[in-house]
Amino acid sequence: MKRLAFAALVLTFIVVVVGAYVRLSDAGLGCPDWPLCYGKPIPEAGEDHRAWKEMTHRWLAGTLGMLLFALLLAAWRTRQSHGLASAIAALVVFQAALGMWTVTLLLKPAIVTAHLLGGMTILALMTWFFLARLAPIVRPEGSTLRAPAATALAVLAVQIALGGWVSANYAALACPDLPLCQGQAVPTMDFANAFHMVRELGRTDDGDILPAAALTAIHWTHRMFALVVLAVIGWTAHRTAKVYRTLGILIGALLLLQFSVGVANVAFNVPLALAAAHNAGAAALLVSLVVLNFFAFREYPSSSP
């Protein structure tokens, strides 16, 4: 169970990062059909490189799905966290549906963002599942970290959603300067169209072209909330280091690295490598905060019969 859970956790992280890479390299519609690619399970040798990127992601996701269902079977056989394993398996099925709709509905921002959040949620649940198999020794004083741990995780979840919305709407360069946005602290913005969930890519709810002010609002909101994330998770890392020194330092380091990569993306006009690294950093920070929450909310594992 430990080995299977660890393999599933690692592969989940890989699938999340590769999925972001596919999306950021404009290969999300590299295969216009689903689950095949131009009616074939394997793209032809001379096929567009975007098709190969898309199918590689699908193969990895399919492998992960089989691995998670194997984990589900093992969990039910051993009666170990079978409820959590069932929830993960159900989420995988829904995630596959989101992957299909991402293609068939032509990259609707709401579906693309939901697909990202689904992947991150599976990653978080797999982290918890794996830790439960390890049953690490945690300290009773870890309960003092419950409020900051839960708050930090919630704040990061909001920021990941905002980041996904930026990517899904191609708003990464709506504010091309730093630290201001278009030379202003508060530029002209259109929040009504920016955060309207049910609409086509690049269009308003009425079908008109999405105004630049809406893209600015999307980017500016993500950038401003990053300051909230920096403050809340920074405070959490400081509190954590007093109880779990190594974990606190790790959370702080990942936070600073992620913030720096975000700034670098704007400074260097969002190169693909840095954009993918930004997604990977968010996933790594998520894992670290899930570990913290596990320690904070499970402080007496040895008291269980």
Buried (B, 14 or more C-beta within 10 A) or exposed (E): BEEBBBBBBEBBBBBBBBBBBBBBBEBBEBBEEBBEBBEEEEBEEEBBEBBBBBBBBBEBBEEBBEBBBEBBBBBBEEEBBBEBBEBBBEBBEEBBEBBBBBBEBEBBBBBBBBBBBBBBBBBBBBBBBBBBBEEEEBEEEBBBBBEBBBBBBEBBBEBBBBBBBBBBBBBBEBBBEEEEBBEEEEBEBBBEBBBBEEBBBEBBEEEEEBBBBBBBBBBBBBBEBBEEBBEBBBEBBEBBBEBBEEBBEBBBEBBBBBBEBBBBBBEEEBEEEBBBBBBBBBBBBBBBBBBBBBBBBBBEEEEEE
